[in-house]
Amino acid sequence: MLSLFRILRRHHDLLYMLTLRDVKVKYKQSVMGFFWAILMPLIITSAGVVVKVGLARVAGRPIRFDEILAVSVKALPWAFVVATIRFSTVCLTANQNLVTKIAFPRAVFPLAAVASQLLDFFVAGSVLVLVFIFSPLHASLSLLWVPVLMAILIAQLCGMALLFSAANLFFRDVKYIVEVILTFAIFFTPVFYDSSMFGRWGQLLLLNPVAPLLEGFSATVVSHRAPDFGWTLYAAGWGLVLLVGAPAFFQYLEPKFAESI
C-alpha cells in the first residue's frame, strides 16, 4: 500500500496526463460528450424502476418516490464499478507501446483508468444532486457517511484495477471472464432491490464487497440512517486487503510485462 502512495506522490503529473488523455480519447468526436457519463446510470435506473414497478404491482401497492431514488443512488456507484473494472482490465494491453518502451511505474495505467471513470462519476453525481435538491426528501447528518463509503469503494477499485490489468496481461482470457461476470453481476448485487427482501439469504448477497457499500449509499442518502457498521467494516477490510495485496502482486509481475505483452 505504501508503494502505491509513493507512485501517486512521485508520478502525480504523469497520472494526471494519462487520466486527461483517457478522458479526451473517450469523448473525442463524440456528439453527446459528457452525456455518456449520465447515460449508463440512467439506463440502470430505468431498468431498476421497471423492476420496482413490477414488484409494486404484484404487491398491489403504488411505487414510492424514495424507492426510485434508492435505485438511482445505487445505480450511480454501480455504473462506476462496472466502467472502472472494464476499462482498467485492458489498460496495459491497450498501451503496449508505452509499457514496453518507456521506464516508469506501469501502475499509473490502471490508476489513471480509475481516475478517468471517477470524473464520469462526479459528472453523473452532479445530476443526481440536483434531483435530490428538488426532491421532497431532506438532507441529514447521515450524508457525512457518503465520503467514507466512497473512499472504501475507490480503494477496492484501485486494488481490482491493478489485479485484473496485470492478470489480463498474462492471460488474455481474463477480460472475457470479467465481461461475463460484469454482465450478470447486477442480478446478484442489490442494485434493483434491497438485500433485506431475501431475509437471511440476503446476507449472502452482501458477501460481494461492493454490495454493503451500495446498501450504505441507499441508507445514508434515502433512509437518513447510518450504514450497517459490521458490513461497512467488512467492505473496508476488503479495500485494505486489495490495497495491500494488489500493488504487491502488480510489482511482482511488472518486470515480466515487456516479455509477455
Contacts in CASP RR format, 6 or more apart in sequence:
PFRMAT RR
TARGET T0000
AUTHOR 0000-0000-0000
METHOD contacts of the structure
MODEL  1
MLSLFRILRRHHDLLYMLTLRDVKVKYKQSVMGFFWAILMPLIITSAGVV
VKVGLARVAGRPIRFDEILAVSVKALPWAFVVATIRFSTVCLTANQNLVT
KIAFPRAVFPLAAVASQLLDFFVAGSVLVLVFIFSPLHASLSLLWVPVLM
AILIAQLCGMALLFSAANLFFRDVKYIVEVILTFAIFFTPVFYDSSMFGR
WGQLLLLNPVAPLLEGFSATVVSHRAPDFGWTLYAAGWGLVLLVGAPAFF
QYLEPKFAESI
1 240 0 8 1.000
1 243 0 8 1.000
1 244 0 8 1.000
1 245 0 8 1.000
1 247 0 8 1.000
3 247 0 8 1.000
3 248 0 8 1.000
3 251 0 8 1.000
4 107 0 8 1.000
4 158 0 8 1.000
4 162 0 8 1.000
4 243 0 8 1.000
4 247 0 8 1.000
7 105 0 8 1.000
7 107 0 8 1.000
7 108 0 8 1.000
7 111 0 8 1.000
8 15 0 8 1.000
8 111 0 8 1.000
11 104 0 8 1.000
11 105 0 8 1.000
11 108 0 8 1.000
14 104 0 8 1.000
14 108 0 8 1.000
15 108 0 8 1.000
15 111 0 8 1.000
15 112 0 8 1.000
15 115 0 8 1.000
18 108 0 8 1.000
18 109 0 8 1.000
18 112 0 8 1.000
19 112 0 8 1.000
19 115 0 8 1.000
19 116 0 8 1.000
19 119 0 8 1.000
21 112 0 8 1.000
22 87 0 8 1.000
22 112 0 8 1.000
22 113 0 8 1.000
22 116 0 8 1.000
23 116 0 8 1.000
23 119 0 8 1.000
26 36 0 8 1.000
26 116 0 8 1.000
27 33 0 8 1.000
27 34 0 8 1.000
27 36 0 8 1.000
30 36 0 8 1.000
32 39 0 8 1.000
34 120 0 8 1.000
34 123 0 8 1.000
36 120 0 8 1.000
37 119 0 8 1.000
37 120 0 8 1.000
37 121 0 8 1.000
37 123 0 8 1.000
37 124 0 8 1.000
38 123 0 8 1.000
38 124 0 8 1.000
38 127 0 8 1.000
40 79 0 8 1.000
40 82 0 8 1.000
40 83 0 8 1.000
40 124 0 8 1.000
41 72 0 8 1.000
41 75 0 8 1.000
41 76 0 8 1.000
41 78 0 8 1.000
41 79 0 8 1.000
41 124 0 8 1.000
41 128 0 8 1.000
44 71 0 8 1.000
44 75 0 8 1.000
44 78 0 8 1.000
44 79 0 8 1.000
44 186 0 8 1.000
44 191 0 8 1.000
45 68 0 8 1.000
45 71 0 8 1.000
45 72 0 8 1.000
45 75 0 8 1.000
47 192 0 8 1.000
48 71 0 8 1.000
48 75 0 8 1.000
48 191 0 8 1.000
48 192 0 8 1.000
49 63 0 8 1.000
49 68 0 8 1.000
49 71 0 8 1.000
51 192 0 8 1.000
51 193 0 8 1.000
52 63 0 8 1.000
52 67 0 8 1.000
52 68 0 8 1.000
52 71 0 8 1.000
52 192 0 8 1.000
53 63 0 8 1.000
55 193 0 8 1.000
56 62 0 8 1.000
56 63 0 8 1.000
56 67 0 8 1.000
65 135 0 8 1.000
65 136 0 8 1.000
65 137 0 8 1.000
66 137 0 8 1.000
66 222 0 8 1.000
66 223 0 8 1.000
69 131 0 8 1.000
69 132 0 8 1.000
69 135 0 8 1.000
69 137 0 8 1.000
69 221 0 8 1.000
69 222 0 8 1.000
70 194 0 8 1.000
70 218 0 8 1.000
70 222 0 8 1.000
71 191 0 8 1.000
71 192 0 8 1.000
72 128 0 8 1.000
72 131 0 8 1.000
73 128 0 8 1.000
73 217 0 8 1.000
73 218 0 8 1.000
73 221 0 8 1.000
73 222 0 8 1.000
74 190 0 8 1.000
74 191 0 8 1.000
74 214 0 8 1.000
74 215 0 8 1.000
74 217 0 8 1.000
74 218 0 8 1.000
75 191 0 8 1.000
76 121 0 8 1.000
76 124 0 8 1.000
76 125 0 8 1.000
76 128 0 8 1.000
77 121 0 8 1.000
77 150 0 8 1.000
77 153 0 8 1.000
77 210 0 8 1.000
77 213 0 8 1.000
77 214 0 8 1.000
77 217 0 8 1.000
78 186 0 8 1.000
78 189 0 8 1.000
78 191 0 8 1.000
78 210 0 8 1.000
78 214 0 8 1.000
79 121 0 8 1.000
79 124 0 8 1.000
80 117 0 8 1.000
80 118 0 8 1.000
80 120 0 8 1.000
80 121 0 8 1.000
80 153 0 8 1.000
80 157 0 8 1.000
81 153 0 8 1.000
81 157 0 8 1.000
81 210 0 8 1.000
82 182 0 8 1.000
82 185 0 8 1.000
83 117 0 8 1.000
83 120 0 8 1.000
84 113 0 8 1.000
84 114 0 8 1.000
84 117 0 8 1.000
84 118 0 8 1.000
84 157 0 8 1.000
84 160 0 8 1.000
84 161 0 8 1.000
85 157 0 8 1.000
85 160 0 8 1.000
85 161 0 8 1.000
85 164 0 8 1.000
85 178 0 8 1.000
85 182 0 8 1.000
86 178 0 8 1.000
86 179 0 8 1.000
86 182 0 8 1.000
87 113 0 8 1.000
87 116 0 8 1.000
87 117 0 8 1.000
88 110 0 8 1.000
88 113 0 8 1.000
88 114 0 8 1.000
88 157 0 8 1.000
88 160 0 8 1.000
88 161 0 8 1.000
88 164 0 8 1.000
88 165 0 8 1.000
89 161 0 8 1.000
89 164 0 8 1.000
89 165 0 8 1.000
89 168 0 8 1.000
89 174 0 8 1.000
89 175 0 8 1.000
89 178 0 8 1.000
90 165 0 8 1.000
90 168 0 8 1.000
90 175 0 8 1.000
91 109 0 8 1.000
91 110 0 8 1.000
91 112 0 8 1.000
91 113 0 8 1.000
91 161 0 8 1.000
91 165 0 8 1.000
92 99 0 8 1.000
92 106 0 8 1.000
92 109 0 8 1.000
92 110 0 8 1.000
92 165 0 8 1.000
92 166 0 8 1.000
92 168 0 8 1.000
92 169 0 8 1.000
92 257 0 8 1.000
92 261 0 8 1.000
93 168 0 8 1.000
93 169 0 8 1.000
93 172 0 8 1.000
93 261 0 8 1.000
95 109 0 8 1.000
96 261 0 8 1.000
98 109 0 8 1.000
99 106 0 8 1.000
99 109 0 8 1.000
99 257 0 8 1.000
99 258 0 8 1.000
99 261 0 8 1.000
100 257 0 8 1.000
100 258 0 8 1.000
100 261 0 8 1.000
105 254 0 8 1.000
106 250 0 8 1.000
106 254 0 8 1.000
106 257 0 8 1.000
107 162 0 8 1.000
107 247 0 8 1.000
107 250 0 8 1.000
107 251 0 8 1.000
107 254 0 8 1.000
109 165 0 8 1.000
110 158 0 8 1.000
110 161 0 8 1.000
110 162 0 8 1.000
110 164 0 8 1.000
110 165 0 8 1.000
110 250 0 8 1.000
111 158 0 8 1.000
111 161 0 8 1.000
111 162 0 8 1.000
113 161 0 8 1.000
113 165 0 8 1.000
114 154 0 8 1.000
114 157 0 8 1.000
114 158 0 8 1.000
114 161 0 8 1.000
118 154 0 8 1.000
132 221 0 8 1.000
137 222 0 8 1.000
138 224 0 8 1.000
140 224 0 8 1.000
142 219 0 8 1.000
142 220 0 8 1.000
142 221 0 8 1.000
142 223 0 8 1.000
142 224 0 8 1.000
142 225 0 8 1.000
142 226 0 8 1.000
143 220 0 8 1.000
143 221 0 8 1.000
145 216 0 8 1.000
145 220 0 8 1.000
145 226 0 8 1.000
145 227 0 8 1.000
146 217 0 8 1.000
146 220 0 8 1.000
146 221 0 8 1.000
148 232 0 8 1.000
149 213 0 8 1.000
149 216 0 8 1.000
149 217 0 8 1.000
149 220 0 8 1.000
149 227 0 8 1.000
149 232 0 8 1.000
152 213 0 8 1.000
152 232 0 8 1.000
152 235 0 8 1.000
152 236 0 8 1.000
152 239 0 8 1.000
153 210 0 8 1.000
153 213 0 8 1.000
155 236 0 8 1.000
155 239 0 8 1.000
155 240 0 8 1.000
155 242 0 8 1.000
155 243 0 8 1.000
156 209 0 8 1.000
156 210 0 8 1.000
156 213 0 8 1.000
156 235 0 8 1.000
156 238 0 8 1.000
156 239 0 8 1.000
156 242 0 8 1.000
158 242 0 8 1.000
158 243 0 8 1.000
158 246 0 8 1.000
159 239 0 8 1.000
159 242 0 8 1.000
159 243 0 8 1.000
159 245 0 8 1.000
159 246 0 8 1.000
159 247 0 8 1.000
160 242 0 8 1.000
160 246 0 8 1.000
161 246 0 8 1.000
162 246 0 8 1.000
162 247 0 8 1.000
162 249 0 8 1.000
162 250 0 8 1.000
163 242 0 8 1.000
163 246 0 8 1.000
163 249 0 8 1.000
163 250 0 8 1.000
164 174 0 8 1.000
164 178 0 8 1.000
165 250 0 8 1.000
166 249 0 8 1.000
166 250 0 8 1.000
166 253 0 8 1.000
166 254 0 8 1.000
167 174 0 8 1.000
168 174 0 8 1.000
168 175 0 8 1.000
168 178 0 8 1.000
169 253 0 8 1.000
169 257 0 8 1.000
169 260 0 8 1.000
169 261 0 8 1.000
170 253 0 8 1.000
170 256 0 8 1.000
170 260 0 8 1.000
185 208 0 8 1.000
186 192 0 8 1.000
188 205 0 8 1.000
188 208 0 8 1.000
189 205 0 8 1.000
189 208 0 8 1.000
189 210 0 8 1.000
189 211 0 8 1.000
189 214 0 8 1.000
190 205 0 8 1.000
190 206 0 8 1.000
190 211 0 8 1.000
190 214 0 8 1.000
190 215 0 8 1.000
191 214 0 8 1.000
194 215 0 8 1.000
194 218 0 8 1.000
195 202 0 8 1.000
195 203 0 8 1.000
195 205 0 8 1.000
195 206 0 8 1.000
195 211 0 8 1.000
195 215 0 8 1.000
196 202 0 8 1.000
198 205 0 8 1.000
205 211 0 8 1.000
206 212 0 8 1.000
206 215 0 8 1.000
206 231 0 8 1.000
206 234 0 8 1.000
209 234 0 8 1.000
209 235 0 8 1.000
209 238 0 8 1.000
209 239 0 8 1.000
210 235 0 8 1.000
212 227 0 8 1.000
212 228 0 8 1.000
212 231 0 8 1.000
212 232 0 8 1.000
212 234 0 8 1.000
212 235 0 8 1.000
213 232 0 8 1.000
213 235 0 8 1.000
215 227 0 8 1.000
215 228 0 8 1.000
215 231 0 8 1.000
216 227 0 8 1.000
216 228 0 8 1.000
216 232 0 8 1.000
219 225 0 8 1.000
219 226 0 8 1.000
219 227 0 8 1.000
219 228 0 8 1.000
220 226 0 8 1.000
220 227 0 8 1.000
END
